[in-house]
């Protein structure tokens, strides 16, 4: 396989923001409880430097994240990834979400306010973001540390 | 968005096996510890109905899975997914892996036996497999239950 030249940190940040703000962007959402690891793909919105997910309140992902306040997210493809460690800032019922709901509906291809179920928006604050493509990009993959961009 | 017709269970099983046996197949691997959820993309091999991963023994994924004996894997794309719940059957040091190492090298695009580090193969036995594309395929997504294929 041909391995491309490693991107600069500034380029990785630009590529990362392009992924997170793309229409119909999805992420793999890993959460955990005493019962073990859980993982599902979900749509996201990127609003005010926060990852916003919409989850049914009874779902395992919602229960795990509300209880443990942490998630790890993978965006992009397995050989062009963005990894985000995030903490839960707040969980907002769909009917009370205002601008969050508008922003989510604008970026996503669905609107949880129109869906049956007990949807909540989870507002997650990234604390660490990494981005790499292949092994040649493992060095320099750290883009955010302790909630602060490095580029 | 146009939603295609839902696939039959037999077709989903065929599509799932095609994904798992493809050259250079990757999966998102979620594991957990008391420190919370962890997630990384890794190459896999599908050998004798087992998912085989190669991990450095000191990696967080290796430590989580060896300690807690469980992982949840996502293959494919976020809108054409295969979700696998799996338990650890055994962990084999690279130098002692024999046919496992040969099978892994044949399907993957790298050979952990040639890499620096303390690589082990994790042989994971699927207990539950689900496959769906969009919301129209959520019904019928269960393909394996308690380690037995349903199709």
Boltz contact constraints between the chains, C-beta under 6 A:
constraints:
  - contact:
      token1: [A, 1]
      token2: [B, 109]
      max_distance: 6.0
  - contact:
      token1: [A, 26]
      token2: [B, 78]
      max_distance: 6.0
  - contact:
      token1: [A, 28]
      token2: [B, 28]
      max_distance: 6.0
  - contact:
      token1: [A, 28]
      token2: [B, 74]
      max_distance: 6.0
  - contact:
      token1: [A, 30]
      token2: [B, 30]
      max_distance: 6.0
  - contact:
      token1: [A, 30]
      token2: [B, 37]
      max_distance: 6.0
  - contact:
      token1: [A, 30]
      token2: [B, 39]
      max_distance: 6.0
  - contact:
      token1: [A, 31]
      token2: [B, 37]
      max_distance: 6.0
  - contact:
      token1: [A, 32]
      token2: [B, 32]
      max_distance: 6.0
  - contact:
      token1: [A, 32]
      token2: [B, 36]
      max_distance: 6.0
  - contact:
      token1: [A, 32]
      token2: [B, 37]
      max_distance: 6.0
  - contact:
      token1: [A, 36]
      token2: [B, 32]
      max_distance: 6.0
  - contact:
      token1: [A, 36]
      token2: [B, 70]
      max_distance: 6.0
  - contact:
      token1: [A, 37]
      token2: [B, 30]
      max_distance: 6.0
  - contact:
      token1: [A, 37]
      token2: [B, 31]
      max_distance: 6.0
  - contact:
      token1: [A, 37]
      token2: [B, 32]
      max_distance: 6.0
  - contact:
      token1: [A, 37]
      token2: [B, 72]
      max_distance: 6.0
  - contact:
      token1: [A, 39]
      token2: [B, 30]
      max_distance: 6.0
  - contact:
      token1: [A, 39]
      token2: [B, 72]
      max_distance: 6.0
  - contact:
      token1: [A, 39]
      token2: [B, 74]
      max_distance: 6.0
  - contact:
      token1: [A, 41]
      token2: [B, 78]
      max_distance: 6.0
  - contact:
      token1: [A, 41]
      token2: [B, 81]
      max_distance: 6.0
  - contact:
      token1: [A, 70]
      token2: [B, 36]
      max_distance: 6.0
  - contact:
      token1: [A, 72]
      token2: [B, 37]
      max_distance: 6.0
  - contact:
      token1: [A, 72]
      token2: [B, 39]
      max_distance: 6.0
  - contact:
      token1: [A, 74]
      token2: [B, 28]
      max_distance: 6.0
  - contact:
      token1: [A, 74]
      token2: [B, 39]
      max_distance: 6.0
  - contact:
      token1: [A, 78]
      token2: [B, 26]
      max_distance: 6.0
  - contact:
      token1: [A, 78]
      token2: [B, 41]
      max_distance: 6.0
  - contact:
      token1: [A, 81]
      token2: [B, 41]
      max_distance: 6.0
  - contact:
      token1: [A, 109]
      token2: [B, 1]
      max_distance: 6.0
